[in-house]
């Protein structure tokens, strides 16, 4: 298994993986395809095994008004045939060590139990517009004490 940046020649394979990993929802694949189509600056990596994209992870900018205040993690996916083998965890640990992410605040809207094992903690500030009571909004390396509603790239809407 090899982890590497997602290159344009693997965009279609990553989209197919997202559709497979999130059955009944095209939101995640549509989101990443929109990032690519719009040339939105994102950070993304894939796991390749036997020539197949078996996992992917993506980070986009988070905003406080017009200022970038960190990154949003979304999505992370593992091919169902490879789930439960630690591949998603390995990919997450790898991404968090990369220079593009290493010192930055990263936010995620998701299952607290899953993300806390990587060092994410529930955060009170900023407020997530998709989870206004922040019950599932977590951050890592979050020095923010200001109260504001975190912004997302336009593709999330």
C-alpha positions in Angstrom: 0.0 0.0 0.0 1.3 3.4 -0.9 0.0 6.8 0.3 0.5 9.7 -2.1 -1.0 13.0 -3.1 -4.1 12.6 -5.3 -3.0 13.4 -8.9 -5.4 14.5 -11.6 -5.1 11.1 -13.4 -6.7 9.5 -10.2 -9.6 12.0 -9.8 -12.1 9.6 -11.4 -10.9 6.7 -9.3 -11.2 8.8 -6.1 -14.8 9.8 -7.1 -15.7 6.2 -7.7 -14.3 5.3 -4.3 -16.4 8.0 -2.6 -19.5 6.8 -4.3 -18.8 3.2 -3.2 -17.9 4.2 0.4 -21.0 6.3 0.8 -23.8 4.3 -0.8 -27.0 6.2 -1.2 -25.2 9.5 -1.1 -23.4 11.4 -3.9 -22.7 14.4 -1.7 -19.1 13.5 -0.9 -18.1 12.6 -4.5 -19.9 15.7 -5.8 -18.1 17.9 -3.2 -14.6 16.7 -4.2 -15.5 16.8 -7.9 -16.6 20.4 -7.4 -13.3 21.2 -5.7 -11.5 19.8 -8.7 -13.7 21.4 -11.4 -13.4 24.8 -9.7 -9.7 24.5 -9.0 -10.3 25.1 -5.3 -7.1 24.8 -3.2 -7.4 21.6 -1.2 -5.0 19.0 0.3 -5.8 15.4 -0.5 -4.1 12.1 -0.4 -5.0 8.6 -1.5 -4.0 5.0 -0.5 -3.2 2.9 -3.6 -3.1 -0.9 -3.4 -2.5 -3.1 -6.4 -3.2 -0.1 -8.7 -6.5 0.7 -7.0 -7.5 3.8 -5.0 -8.7 2.1 -1.8 -8.9 5.2 0.5 -8.8 9.0 0.3 -8.8 12.0 2.5 -9.4 15.7 1.7 -8.9 19.0 3.5 -10.3 22.4 2.5 -9.9 25.9 3.9 -11.9 27.0 7.0 -12.6 30.7 7.4 -13.2 33.4 10.0 -14.9 35.9 7.7 -12.5 36.3 4.8 -9.5 35.1 6.7 -8.3 31.4 6.6 -8.3 30.1 10.2 -7.6 26.4 9.5 -8.8 23.5 7.5 -11.9 21.3 7.3 -11.5 17.6 7.0 -14.0 16.2 4.6 -14.3 13.6 3.3 -12.3 10.6 4.4 -13.3 7.3 2.9 -12.1 3.7 2.7 -13.3 1.1 0.1 -15.8 -1.2 2.0 -13.7 -4.2 1.0 -10.7 -2.7 3.0 -12.6 -1.3 6.0 -11.7 -2.5 9.5 -8.0 -3.0 8.6 -6.7 0.3 10.0 -6.2 1.9 6.6 -8.4 5.0 7.4 -6.5 5.5 10.6 -3.1 5.1 8.9 -4.2 7.6 6.3 -5.4 10.1 9.0 -2.1 9.8 10.9 -0.1 10.3 7.7 -2.1 13.4 6.7 -1.8 15.0 10.1 2.0 14.7 9.9 2.2 16.4 6.5 3.8 19.9 6.4 0.7 21.4 4.8 -1.3 20.4 7.9 1.2 20.0 10.7 0.8 23.3 12.5 -2.7 24.2 11.4 -6.1 24.0 13.2 -8.2 21.3 11.6 -11.9 21.0 12.1 -14.2 18.0 11.4 -17.9 17.5 11.7 -18.3 13.8 12.6 -18.5 11.1 15.2 -16.6 12.3 18.3 -15.7 8.8 19.4 -13.9 8.1 16.1 -12.1 11.4 15.8 -11.0 11.7 19.4 -8.6 8.8 19.0 -6.6 11.1 16.6 -6.4 14.0 19.1 -9.6 15.9 18.0 -11.6 17.4 20.8 -15.1 18.8 20.8 -14.9 22.6 20.5 -17.2 25.4 21.6 -15.6 28.0 19.3 -16.0 28.5 16.5 -19.6 27.5 15.9 -20.3 25.1 13.1 -23.2 26.3 10.9 -24.1 22.7 10.2 -24.1 21.7 13.9 -25.0 24.9 15.8 -24.7 23.2 19.2 -21.3 21.8 18.3 -22.2 18.3 19.5 -20.3 16.7 16.6 -17.9 19.5 15.7 -14.3 18.8 16.7 -10.9 20.4 16.2 -7.3 19.6 16.7 -4.7 22.3 17.4 -7.5 24.8 18.1 -6.3 28.0 19.9 -9.5 29.8 19.0 -11.3 31.5 21.8 -13.2 34.0 19.7 -16.9 33.3 19.1 -17.6 33.2 15.4 -19.3 30.9 12.9 -16.7 29.0 10.9 -16.9 29.4 7.1 -16.6 26.7 4.5 -15.7 26.8 0.8 -18.6 27.6 -1.5 -18.7 24.0 -2.7 -20.1 22.8 0.6 -23.4 24.6 -0.1 
